Amino acid sequence: MGLIKDYTITTGTFEHRDVLWISFEYSDVRKAFLKNLLPKARWEPTFKAWWVVDTNQHREKLGYPLKNPYEEYFSKVNAIHHSDLKNYIRQLQLKAYSANTTRVYVGEFVRFLVTIKSHPLSSFSAERIKDYLLYVLKKRNLSESSLNTVVNALKFYYEQVLGQKKMFIEIPRPKSKKSLPKVLSKNEIKRLFSTVENPKHKLMLEMCYGMGLRVSEIVGIKLNHINSADSRVLIEHAKGKKDRYVPLPERVKSQLAKYYKAYRPQTWLFEGAPGRQYSVRSVQLVFKKAMHSAGIFRQVSIHGLRHSYATHLLEAGADIRVLQELLGHSSVKTTQIYTHVTEEALKRIQSPLDTL
């Protein structure tokens, strides 16, 4: 049982689902607070309590202890592999892999364990693993990048857990599809921002674009990361466990004081519940809603704001090495992809036909 403000939280089941029951002494203020925090909360008169589906996202908002995200996996695999799975998860954590990478790798490893049933992992040769990869490719119709993820997940077990360093040299990797980043024009971005009425949501999106941030980086900004005097922001523990500084746009500086006065964040710049980090999923939904409101129906994720930032800076004449540092890329080769999509560069190209 957990107690959040004046709210009592308990776990249970309802309509064949695991749920969180939320009860409190009724008042209009408490009800409004709950509905603002959890718009999907529903009242159940039989139990005289509100409920939401029991997810870690809802638990996080309520300040309730999170579930072990891997606990359910052990019931899916044969008991003979429980120690293998435990060692796999522990090694990922010891190597300090990101939460997202850990989740994806564990998911793929569990798929493998379910498929092989009770067969010991140590008995699998490179050829048998190739057969599994071919089976996965056909059954799940995976893209090249998704199949690479499966290879990496299995590679991690055999090389990092079992120590079979040379095993995966024999396994060919699929060629990755070279796709260009999806970019919004400046006019589309103006339309996007103009549709967002909530000041917090608008500031989130403007900072994603104006500073070239990943969505995980925008929710990871703490109040003490912002240095308004020097007009820069610390992006801490970004992809690759790297820190970097990015310039704070003047337009954002003028909004931050008003935002702080209105929302009074405690630790994180953007908070869901008081003192708790805003979720990545929530920011993604804010972007999706803004895209719809702006009448932009192309398949562009919120990461498109970062792509647009990089592209528009190059169009304005930014040095690619500087852009590499701003984006936090380890190699300039990663940054060079944006040189292929700048509209201004394309406009300057004159067809040889026009010179005849």
N, C-alpha and C positions, 0 to 999 in steps of 0.2 A: 504494500500500500504506500502511496506517496501523497504528500500534501503540498499543493502549489497555491500560494496565497490562501484563499478561503475555499479551495477546491480539493475534494478527496478523489483520488484516482485508484481504481481497482481494475484488475484484468478479469476477463471472462469470455464467454461465447454467446453469440446471438445470431440467429439466422444462418447457422452453420459456418460462422466466421469468428476468428479471434478478434475481440474488441476491447477497447478501454472504456470503462464506465466512469463518468464524471458527475459527481454530485456536489451540491452546495446549498447553503441557505439562500433561498431565492431573493434576488433584488434585480431591478432593471439594469443597474450598472454592471453587476456580475454577469448577467446573461449577455449583455452587449459585449463585454470583454471576451467572453468565451466564443461568441459567434464571429467576432473580429479575428480572434486567434485561430479558430478552426471553423471556417465557413461550412464544412461538410458535417459538422456535429448535428446529430438528430436526437429529438426527445422521444423517450420510450415511456409512456405512462404506466405500463405494467410494473416496471422496476423503479419508476419515479427517478429517472436519471437520464443524463445525456450520454451518447455513445459515438465513438468513431472507430473505424477499423484499426486494429492494433498493428501499426507500422512504426519503424524507428523514426521516420519523419514526424509522425504525430507525437511520439514519446519525447522527441527532442524539443518540440514546441511547448510541451507541457512540463518539461523539466523532470520527466520520469526516467528511471534507469533504462538504458538501451538494451535491446535483446542482442545476444550473440548472433551476428548475422550468418554464422556458419554452422550453428547448432543443428539445423534441419538437415544439413547435408549428410550427417553421419547416419541418419535413418535410411538414406537412399542407397548407400553403398554396402557391400558385403562386409560383415564384421571383421573378416580377415584383413581388410584394408583400412580399418579405423586408425591404426598406428601410422600407416603411410600418409593418410590425410592429415593427421595431427602434426606429423613431422613437416609436411609440405607447408601448412599454414604457418607453423612456427618459424620455418626458414625464411619465408617471405617477410615475416614481421622482423626477424633479426636483420635482414638485408635492407630494412626500412623502405620497402616498396610502398608506393602511394596506396591509399585506401581503394581507389578505383581500379588500379592494376591488380591489386590483391584480389578484389572481388571477381574480376574477369578471369584471372588465372585459376583461382579455386573453382569457379564454375566450370571451366573447360576440363580441369583435372577430374572433377567429379563425374562429368559426362564420360570420360575415359574409363573411370573405375566402374561405373554402372554397366558400360558396354562389355568389359572384360570379365565381369562377375567375380568369381573366386580365383581366377588365375593369378599367380604371383607376378608382381611387376618386374621382378628381376629376371624373369624368363623371356621378356620381350626383346627380340633383336631389332635392329634397324629395319629389316625387311618387314617384320610384323607391324611395326609402327607405321611404315609406309602404307601397308594395307589398310590400317585404321584411318589414316589421313585421306586415302582415296574413298573409303566408305563414308567418312564425314563430308567430304566435298560433294559427293553425289546425293547423299541423303538430305543434307541441309542446304544445298545449293549456295555455298559460301562464296563471298567475294575473295579476291586475292589477299586483301588486308586482313579479313577475318580468318582465313586459313593460316596466315602468318601468326596470328594470335594463338591459334591452337598449337602450332609448332613451338612457339615460345613457351607456352604453358607446360608442354611435355618436356621440352628441353630443360626447363628450370628444374623439374623433378630429377631427371636422369643425370644432369650435370651438377646441380647445386646441392641436391639431397643425397643422391647415391654416389656422386663423384665420378661418373663415367664421362670424363671430359671429351673424349673423341667420338663418342657414339653418333652425334648428330652431324658430323662432317659428311657422312654418307647420304644424309637425307636432303634432297634438293628442295630449295625454297621456291614457292611460286613467285613469278614476277609481279611486282606491285603496279597497279594501274596508276599512271601519271595523270592525275586530274588537276585542273586549275582551281584555285580558291574561288569561292563564290563571293562576289563583292556587290555592295549596294552603292548606287551613285550618291553624290552629295544631295541632290534634290530628293531622292528617296529617304535619305537619313533625316533631312529636315521635316519631311512629311511624317516620318515615324515619330520623331520627338514631339511634334505638334499635337499628336493624338493622345499623349500620355498626360493625364490630369493629376495623378498622385505624385506629389513632389519627391517622395522617396524613390519611387519607381523611375521617374524621369532622371533623377540624379544618377541612379545605378547605370542606366543605359548610356547616358552622356559620358560617364567616366569609362565605361567599357570601350566606347568609340574614341573618346578624346585622349585616352592614355594607352590604347592598344592592349587591353587586358583580357586574359582568359576569364571565363565565368568563375572558375575556382579562385582566381586572384582577386576579383572584385569582392567576393564574400569574405575573403581572408584579410582584408584591410582592417587594422585596429586603429583606434583614435591616436595612439602614440606613434603610428607610422607616418602620420601626416605632418609635414613641416611647411606651414604656410609662409613663414618668413623667407625660406629659400625656394619656395614654389616647387617642392618635390615630395614624392611619396615613396616610402620603402615598400617594395613587393617582396615579402619574406617567404622563404621556403617554396619558391615557385617550382615549375616543372624541372626535374633534374636536381632538386634540392638546392637550387641556386637563389641567392638574393640579388636584387637589383634596384636601382632608383629610376623612377620615371618622372618627367616634368608634370607639374600640376597645372592644368589649363587655367587661364585667368577667368574664364567663364565659370569654371567650377568653384574657384576660390570665392567668388562673389555669392555663391549659393550655399556654401558649407556652413557659414555662420547662421543663416536663416534655418537651414536644415537642423542643425544641432539644437537651436533654441526650440524648434517645434517638436522634435522627437526625443531629445535627451538620451542618446545612446550611452551605454555604460562602458563597454569594452570594445565591441566591434563597431565599425562605422555603420554597418547595416545589420540590424538585429530583427529577428522574428519575434520571439518572446523577449522580455527585458533581460539583458545580459547574455543572450544566446545568439549564436551566429545565424544569419539568414541562410536558408538552404539554396544550394545550386539549382535544384529543381524549381523553386519558386521564382528565381530570376529568369530561368528559361521560359516559364509560363508568362511572365510579364512581357518578355520580348515577343513571344508568339501572339499574345493578345494585341500588342501594339502593331505588329505586322498586319494582322487582320483588319484592325481599325484604320490603318493607313491605306488599305486596299492593295497591299503588296503580297501577291500570292505565289511568288517564286519559292522554291525549296531552299531557303537560307536559314541556317541556325544562328543563334546569338554569337557564335564564333565568327560569323560574317562581319560583325562590327570591328573585330580585331583585323580581319583581312582588309576591310575597307580603310581602316586607319593606316595600315602599311602602304596600301596602294595609293592613297591620296597624298601621303607624305612623299612618296617617290615621284608622283606627278608634279609636286611642288618643288622638286629639285633636291630632296634630302639625300645625303650620302648613304650608300647601302651599308657601309660598315657601322655608321651611327645607328641606322635602323636595326641592324643586327643586335646591338647592345640594348636598344630600347625594347625590343621584343623578347630578349633573353634567349636568343638562339645560340646554341653551342657552335654551329658552323654557318658560315656565310652562305653555303650552298642552300640551306633551308630558306634563307631570306631571299635568295635570287629568284625564287619562283614568282615573286611579285613583279619582277621586271617583265614578265610575259603577259601581264594583264592590265597594265596601265593604259587608260584610254588616250591620254595625251600623247604617249609615245606612238600609239597606233595612228593617231591623226597626223603625225609629222611624217609618216612614211608615204612617199610618193611612188605610185606604181610606175614601172618602166614604160608601160603603155602610154602614160601621160607625157612622157618625155620624147616620144617619137616625133 
